Amino acid sequence: MPHPKPIKPSLAQQGALLRAVQPDSEVQYQMGGKRLVWRGYLQPTPVSERYRIRIEMDRSTRRLPRVYVEAPQLETREGEQIPHLYSQQKKQLCLWRPKYQEWSRRMWIAHSILLWASAWLFFYEVWYATGEWLGGGEHPPPDLNE
């Protein structure tokens, strides 16, 4: 017997799970409930900075979740651009390769995006200290989603 397809979690379900895994976070619904905005904190290692992260996801469009670092401000290294950002200005993180459909609306943000963002922050800290990006992946075109 074939397995049923996983459900596409609603924005309300995504927000509820995000709050469950991070009770001190905040969830807002905008555009009449068609946009989820989540703010919370990630700290990739015990000696890392504590980063305030914002995740936005729209249900009304085909847009994928967008992830931003709000604080502390990400720093460039000796004039280099920060690797793996879709937007240098907005500090939008590049966490997966959309052309390979590595994330889908059937996935839970709390089980994918949060973990990927934490890993990205770890590799950012290593890059800032050493100048070498060890996180793999493909560098996106600059300011793809401006």
N, C-alpha and C positions, 0 to 999 in steps of 0.2 A: 504494500500500500504506500503510495507516495506521501511524503511529508507535506503538510500545508505550508504555504508561504508565510514567513514571519509578518506580523502586522507592521504597519507604519505608525509608530507612536505619534499621538497628537502633540501639539505644542504644550498643552496642559500636562500631559503625561511626562514629556521631556522635562518640563519645569519642576514637576513634583519629584522626579528622581534626582535631579540636580540638587534640589533643596534637601533631600533625604541624605545624600552622600556628603553634602556640605551645608549643615544647618545654619551656619553663620553667613551664608550667601543670600543674595536677594534676587528675586525674579519679578520682572515686569512684563505685562502684556500690552502691546501698543497696536494701533491700527485696528481697533475693534477685535482684538484677540488674534490677529493674523501675523503678529510679530512677537517673538520671544526675545527678551533681553535679560541675560543672566550676568551677574557680577559676583565674583568670588575670588578666593586667593589660592595660589599654588606656590609651593616651596619644593623645588625638585630634590633637594638634599637637606639634611639638618644644618649645614653650614651655608646654604644658599640664601639669597635675598628672598623675601616674601613678596610675590608679585600679585598685583590686583589685575584680574583678567575680566574682559567683557566678551561675551559670546552673543551674537545676534543671529537669529534664524527667522526667515519669513516663510509662512505657509502658503501665501498667495502666489508666490513665484517659484521658479525652478532654482532659485539661488540656494547655494549650499551654506552651511553655517560659516560665519565670519568670526575670527578670533583676534582680539586686540589686547595689547598690554597697555594698561592705563597708568600704572605706577609700579615701581619707580621707572622713570624714563629709561628706555634702552639706549645705550651709548654706542657710538661708532668707535672703531679702533683705528687710531692713527689715520683718520680721514677715510677709511674704507667704509663702504656701505655694509650694513648688517645683512648677512646672508639669509636666504630663505624667508624673505618677506614679500608678500604680494604688493604691499604699499609701504615705502620707506616713511612717508609723511604720517600715515595713520597707524603705522606699526602693526599691520595686519599679517599675522603669522601664516606661513606656508606649511601646512601640516600633512598634506597628502596630495596625490597627483589626480586631479579631477578627470583627466583624459583616460585614466585607467580605472575609473569608477571605484576607487579604494574606499570611498565612503558613500553610503546610500541612506535614504530616508527611513530605511528599515532598521538602521543602527541607532543605538542609544548614545546621545551626546556624552552622558556621564561615563559610559564604558569605552568610549573611543576618543572623542575630541579632548576631554580633560586629560587623559593619559598621554595623548600625543602632544598636547600643549606643555605638559610638565617635562616630557622628554626634550621638546624643542628648547625650553628654557635651560635645561641642563647643558645641551650642546651649545647654546648661546654663551653661557658662562665659560665653557671650555674654550670656545672661539675667542672670547674677549681676553682670556688669559694667555692664549697661545698663538692666536692668529690663524688657527687651522680649524675648519668646520669638519667635525668627525661624525656628524649625523646622517651622512649619506644623502640620498635623494637627488632630485634635479633642481637646479636653481631656476625659479620662475622668471619670466620676463619682468622687468621692473614695472611697478605700478600697474599691474594687470587689472586690478579691481577698483581703481580709483573712481 
